[in-house]
């Protein structure tokens, strides 16, 4: 059975989401962050991050934007897949952005 345009679009979104999840995990490890630290930056618990990383809950555009800010990488570049951008993540700068964040305040 041939797939409809809607089915193709849903598969593309799913593939894009999976690539973003993979990119977040690799970026998190490169930046030497825990789920707790990542969650604190975007206002989530470790459990909420874990559910997103497991694909049980989708990242929102806002969350993707904040993660991109934390890593100083465009989230669209991250969603395109793994690449040289991983080498540009500076753990010290990521930690500085985490420490500069006021608790309960969204990233700037």
C-alpha positions in Angstrom: 0.0 0.0 0.0 1.3 3.4 -1.0 1.9 5.9 1.8 0.0 9.2 1.8 1.6 12.6 2.0 0.5 12.8 5.6 2.2 9.5 6.5 5.4 10.7 4.8 5.2 14.0 6.7 4.7 12.1 10.0 7.7 9.8 9.4 9.9 12.8 8.5 8.9 14.6 11.7 9.5 11.4 13.7 13.0 11.0 12.1 13.8 14.6 12.8 12.7 14.2 16.4 14.8 11.1 16.8 17.9 12.9 15.4 17.3 15.7 17.8 17.0 13.3 20.8 20.3 11.7 19.6 21.9 15.1 19.2 20.8 16.2 22.7 22.3 13.0 24.2 25.6 13.4 22.4 25.7 17.1 23.2 24.9 16.5 26.8 27.8 14.0 27.1 30.2 16.2 25.2 29.3 19.1 27.6 29.7 16.7 30.6 26.1 17.4 31.8 23.7 15.3 33.8 20.0 15.1 33.1 19.5 17.1 36.2 21.7 19.9 34.9 20.1 19.9 31.5 16.7 19.9 33.1 17.5 22.8 35.5 18.5 24.9 32.5 15.1 24.5 30.8 13.0 24.2 33.9 12.4 20.5 34.1 13.1 17.6 36.3 15.5 14.7 35.5 12.4 12.5 35.0 10.9 15.0 32.4 14.2 15.1 30.5 14.5 11.3 30.7 11.0 10.9 29.2 11.9 13.2 26.3 15.1 11.4 25.7 13.3 8.1 25.7 10.8 9.5 23.1 7.8 9.2 25.4 7.2 13.0 25.3 8.2 15.3 22.4 10.4 18.3 22.9 8.6 21.6 22.3 10.1 24.2 20.0 10.8 26.3 23.1 12.7 23.5 24.8 14.7 22.8 21.6 15.5 26.5 21.4 16.8 26.6 25.1 18.9 23.4 24.5 20.4 25.1 21.5 21.2 28.2 23.6 22.8 26.0 26.3 25.1 24.3 23.8 25.4 27.5 21.6 24.3 25.5 18.6 21.3 26.1 16.4 18.7 23.5 17.2 18.0 23.0 13.5 21.7 22.0 13.0 21.3 19.6 15.9 18.2 18.1 14.4 20.0 17.6 11.1 22.1 15.0 12.8 25.5 14.5 14.4 28.4 16.3 12.9 31.3 18.7 13.5 29.1 20.9 15.7 29.7 18.5 18.6 33.4 19.5 18.6 32.3 23.1 19.1 30.6 22.4 22.4 32.8 23.9 25.2 32.0 22.2 28.5 33.4 25.2 30.5 31.1 27.7 28.6 28.1 25.4 29.0 28.7 25.2 32.7 29.1 29.0 32.9 25.7 29.4 31.2 24.2 27.0 33.7 25.7 28.8 36.7 24.6 32.2 35.3 20.9 31.1 35.3 18.7 32.4 38.1 16.6 29.6 39.6 13.0 29.6 38.3 13.9 32.0 35.5 13.9 30.9 31.9 17.2 31.1 29.9 17.9 34.3 28.0 
